[in-house]
Protein backbone atom coordinates (compact mmCIF):
# COMPACT_ATOMS: atom_id res chain seq x y z
CA UNK A 1 0.00 0.00 0.00
CA UNK A 2 1.28 3.50 -0.78
CA UNK A 3 0.45 6.49 1.39
CA UNK A 4 0.41 9.54 -0.90
CA UNK A 5 0.23 11.89 2.06
CA UNK A 6 3.59 10.73 3.41
CA UNK A 7 5.14 9.68 0.12
CA UNK A 8 6.31 6.38 1.68
CA UNK A 9 5.34 2.78 1.30
CA UNK A 10 3.16 1.57 4.17
CA UNK A 11 3.12 -1.97 5.39
CA UNK A 12 0.11 -3.70 6.85
CA UNK A 13 0.01 -4.85 10.46
CA UNK A 14 0.27 -8.44 9.23
CA UNK A 15 3.41 -7.69 7.19
CA UNK A 16 4.99 -5.93 10.15
CA UNK A 17 4.08 -8.73 12.56
CA UNK A 18 5.41 -11.36 10.15
CA UNK A 19 8.68 -9.40 9.90
CA UNK A 20 8.88 -9.29 13.72
CA UNK A 21 8.25 -13.06 13.85
CA UNK A 22 11.11 -13.55 11.38
CA UNK A 23 13.59 -11.66 13.57
CA UNK A 24 12.25 -13.36 16.71
CA UNK A 25 12.86 -16.77 15.09
CA UNK A 26 16.35 -15.73 14.03
CA UNK A 27 17.12 -14.94 17.66
CA UNK A 28 15.45 -18.09 18.97
CA UNK A 29 17.12 -20.44 16.50
CA UNK A 30 20.53 -18.90 17.20
CA UNK A 31 20.11 -19.38 20.97
CA UNK A 32 19.68 -15.68 21.79
CA UNK A 33 17.02 -15.50 24.52
CA UNK A 34 17.65 -11.78 25.06
CA UNK A 35 16.98 -11.18 21.36
CA UNK A 36 13.70 -13.08 21.64
CA UNK A 37 12.65 -11.14 24.74
CA UNK A 38 13.39 -7.85 22.98
CA UNK A 39 10.26 -8.44 20.85
CA UNK A 40 7.97 -8.14 23.90
CA UNK A 41 6.46 -5.17 25.70
CA UNK A 42 7.90 -4.44 29.16
CA UNK A 43 4.71 -5.73 30.77
CA UNK A 44 4.17 -8.70 28.45
CA UNK A 45 2.83 -12.05 29.63
CA UNK A 46 4.04 -15.42 28.34
CA UNK A 47 1.81 -18.45 28.82
CA UNK A 48 4.01 -21.45 27.92
CA UNK A 49 2.64 -24.99 27.79
CA UNK A 50 2.63 -26.97 31.04
CA UNK A 51 4.20 -24.08 32.94
CA UNK A 52 3.22 -21.12 35.07
CA UNK A 53 2.48 -17.66 33.71
CA UNK A 54 5.60 -15.57 33.08
CA UNK A 55 5.31 -11.80 33.61
CA UNK A 56 7.66 -9.12 32.26
CA UNK A 57 10.39 -9.01 29.66
CA UNK A 58 13.21 -10.08 32.03
CA UNK A 59 11.39 -13.22 33.18
CA UNK A 60 10.29 -13.93 29.62
CA UNK A 61 13.96 -13.94 28.63
CA UNK A 62 14.57 -16.59 31.29
CA UNK A 63 11.66 -18.69 30.03
CA UNK A 64 13.00 -18.59 26.49
CA UNK A 65 16.45 -19.51 27.77
CA UNK A 66 14.94 -22.63 29.38
CA UNK A 67 13.26 -23.46 26.05
CA UNK A 68 16.62 -23.10 24.27
CA UNK A 69 18.36 -25.15 26.97
CA UNK A 70 15.74 -27.91 26.49
CA UNK A 71 17.27 -28.25 22.99
CA UNK A 72 14.33 -27.21 20.84
CA UNK A 73 15.68 -26.38 17.40
CA UNK A 74 14.57 -25.38 13.92
CA UNK A 75 11.58 -23.50 15.29
CA UNK A 76 9.26 -22.21 12.56
CA UNK A 77 6.06 -20.22 12.85
CA UNK A 78 3.41 -19.55 10.23
CA UNK A 79 0.93 -16.73 10.67
CA UNK A 80 -2.56 -17.84 9.63
CA UNK A 81 -4.69 -14.91 10.79
CA UNK A 82 -4.16 -11.35 11.97
CA UNK A 83 -7.11 -9.29 13.15
CA UNK A 84 -6.40 -5.64 13.98
CA UNK A 85 -8.45 -3.62 16.47
CA UNK A 86 -6.88 -0.17 16.58
CA UNK A 87 -3.54 -0.49 18.37
CA UNK A 88 -4.07 -4.18 19.22
CA UNK A 89 -3.73 -7.14 16.87
CA UNK A 90 -4.56 -10.78 17.48
CA UNK A 91 -2.45 -13.32 15.63
CA UNK A 92 -3.19 -17.04 15.24
CA UNK A 93 -0.69 -19.41 13.73
CA UNK A 94 1.10 -22.73 13.71
CA UNK A 95 4.47 -23.67 15.13
CA UNK A 96 6.89 -26.51 14.46
CA UNK A 97 10.25 -27.46 15.95
CA UNK A 98 12.54 -30.39 16.45
CA UNK A 99 13.04 -31.66 19.97
CA UNK A 100 14.87 -34.50 21.68
CA UNK A 101 12.74 -37.58 22.21
CA UNK A 102 12.79 -40.07 25.07
CA UNK A 103 14.85 -42.46 22.92
CA UNK A 104 17.48 -39.78 22.25
CA UNK A 105 16.43 -39.25 18.64
CA UNK A 106 15.17 -35.87 17.50
CA UNK A 107 11.58 -35.63 16.36
CA UNK A 108 9.32 -32.95 14.99
CA UNK A 109 6.71 -31.35 17.23
CA UNK A 110 3.78 -29.38 15.86
CA UNK A 111 1.53 -26.92 17.61
CA UNK A 112 -0.43 -23.70 17.48
CA UNK A 113 -0.25 -20.28 19.08
CA UNK A 114 -2.19 -17.12 19.75
CA UNK A 115 -0.39 -13.82 20.22
CA UNK A 116 -1.69 -10.39 21.15
CA UNK A 117 0.39 -7.55 19.74
CA UNK A 118 0.35 -3.88 20.80
CA UNK A 119 1.37 -1.04 18.54
CA UNK A 120 3.82 1.34 20.16
CA UNK A 121 4.08 5.09 19.69
CA UNK A 122 6.65 4.48 16.95
CA UNK A 123 4.14 2.27 15.02
CA UNK A 124 6.19 -0.82 15.87
CA UNK A 125 4.19 -3.87 16.90
CA UNK A 126 5.32 -5.60 20.12
CA UNK A 127 4.28 -8.95 21.58
CA UNK A 128 2.09 -8.35 24.60
CA UNK A 129 0.47 -11.73 25.32
CA UNK A 130 1.81 -15.02 23.98
CA UNK A 131 0.43 -18.54 24.42
CA UNK A 132 1.14 -21.77 22.59
CA UNK A 133 0.94 -25.51 22.95
CA UNK A 134 2.04 -28.58 21.06
CA UNK A 135 -0.36 -31.05 19.52
CA UNK A 136 -0.81 -34.35 21.37
C-alpha positions as CSV (number, residue, x, y, z in Angstrom):
1,X,0.0,0.0,0.0
2,X,1.3,3.5,-0.8
3,X,0.5,6.5,1.4
4,X,0.4,9.5,-0.9
5,X,0.2,11.9,2.1
6,X,3.6,10.7,3.4
7,X,5.1,9.7,0.1
8,X,6.3,6.4,1.7
9,X,5.3,2.8,1.3
10,X,3.2,1.6,4.2
11,X,3.1,-2.0,5.4
12,X,0.1,-3.7,6.9
13,X,0.0,-4.8,10.5
14,X,0.3,-8.4,9.2
15,X,3.4,-7.7,7.2
16,X,5.0,-5.9,10.2
17,X,4.1,-8.7,12.6
18,X,5.4,-11.4,10.1
19,X,8.7,-9.4,9.9
20,X,8.9,-9.3,13.7
21,X,8.2,-13.1,13.9
22,X,11.1,-13.6,11.4
23,X,13.6,-11.7,13.6
24,X,12.2,-13.4,16.7
25,X,12.9,-16.8,15.1
26,X,16.4,-15.7,14.0
27,X,17.1,-14.9,17.7
28,X,15.5,-18.1,19.0
29,X,17.1,-20.4,16.5
30,X,20.5,-18.9,17.2
31,X,20.1,-19.4,21.0
32,X,19.7,-15.7,21.8
33,X,17.0,-15.5,24.5
34,X,17.7,-11.8,25.1
35,X,17.0,-11.2,21.4
36,X,13.7,-13.1,21.6
37,X,12.6,-11.1,24.7
38,X,13.4,-7.8,23.0
39,X,10.3,-8.4,20.9
40,X,8.0,-8.1,23.9
41,X,6.5,-5.2,25.7
42,X,7.9,-4.4,29.2
43,X,4.7,-5.7,30.8
44,X,4.2,-8.7,28.4
45,X,2.8,-12.1,29.6
46,X,4.0,-15.4,28.3
47,X,1.8,-18.5,28.8
48,X,4.0,-21.5,27.9
49,X,2.6,-25.0,27.8
50,X,2.6,-27.0,31.0
51,X,4.2,-24.1,32.9
52,X,3.2,-21.1,35.1
53,X,2.5,-17.7,33.7
54,X,5.6,-15.6,33.1
55,X,5.3,-11.8,33.6
56,X,7.7,-9.1,32.3
57,X,10.4,-9.0,29.7
58,X,13.2,-10.1,32.0
59,X,11.4,-13.2,33.2
60,X,10.3,-13.9,29.6
61,X,14.0,-13.9,28.6
62,X,14.6,-16.6,31.3
63,X,11.7,-18.7,30.0
64,X,13.0,-18.6,26.5
65,X,16.5,-19.5,27.8
66,X,14.9,-22.6,29.4
67,X,13.3,-23.5,26.0
68,X,16.6,-23.1,24.3
69,X,18.4,-25.2,27.0
70,X,15.7,-27.9,26.5
71,X,17.3,-28.2,23.0
72,X,14.3,-27.2,20.8
73,X,15.7,-26.4,17.4
74,X,14.6,-25.4,13.9
75,X,11.6,-23.5,15.3
76,X,9.3,-22.2,12.6
77,X,6.1,-20.2,12.8
78,X,3.4,-19.5,10.2
79,X,0.9,-16.7,10.7
80,X,-2.6,-17.8,9.6
81,X,-4.7,-14.9,10.8
82,X,-4.2,-11.3,12.0
83,X,-7.1,-9.3,13.2
84,X,-6.4,-5.6,14.0
85,X,-8.5,-3.6,16.5
86,X,-6.9,-0.2,16.6
87,X,-3.5,-0.5,18.4
88,X,-4.1,-4.2,19.2
89,X,-3.7,-7.1,16.9
90,X,-4.6,-10.8,17.5
91,X,-2.4,-13.3,15.6
92,X,-3.2,-17.0,15.2
93,X,-0.7,-19.4,13.7
94,X,1.1,-22.7,13.7
95,X,4.5,-23.7,15.1
96,X,6.9,-26.5,14.5
97,X,10.2,-27.5,15.9
98,X,12.5,-30.4,16.5
99,X,13.0,-31.7,20.0
100,X,14.9,-34.5,21.7
101,X,12.7,-37.6,22.2
102,X,12.8,-40.1,25.1
103,X,14.9,-42.5,22.9
104,X,17.5,-39.8,22.3
105,X,16.4,-39.3,18.6
106,X,15.2,-35.9,17.5
107,X,11.6,-35.6,16.4
108,X,9.3,-33.0,15.0
109,X,6.7,-31.4,17.2
110,X,3.8,-29.4,15.9
111,X,1.5,-26.9,17.6
112,X,-0.4,-23.7,17.5
113,X,-0.3,-20.3,19.1
114,X,-2.2,-17.1,19.7
115,X,-0.4,-13.8,20.2
116,X,-1.7,-10.4,21.1
117,X,0.4,-7.6,19.7
118,X,0.3,-3.9,20.8
119,X,1.4,-1.0,18.5
120,X,3.8,1.3,20.2
121,X,4.1,5.1,19.7
122,X,6.7,4.5,16.9
123,X,4.1,2.3,15.0
124,X,6.2,-0.8,15.9
125,X,4.2,-3.9,16.9
126,X,5.3,-5.6,20.1
127,X,4.3,-9.0,21.6
128,X,2.1,-8.3,24.6
129,X,0.5,-11.7,25.3
130,X,1.8,-15.0,24.0
131,X,0.4,-18.5,24.4
132,X,1.1,-21.8,22.6
133,X,0.9,-25.5,23.0
134,X,2.0,-28.6,21.1
135,X,-0.4,-31.0,19.5
136,X,-0.8,-34.3,21.4
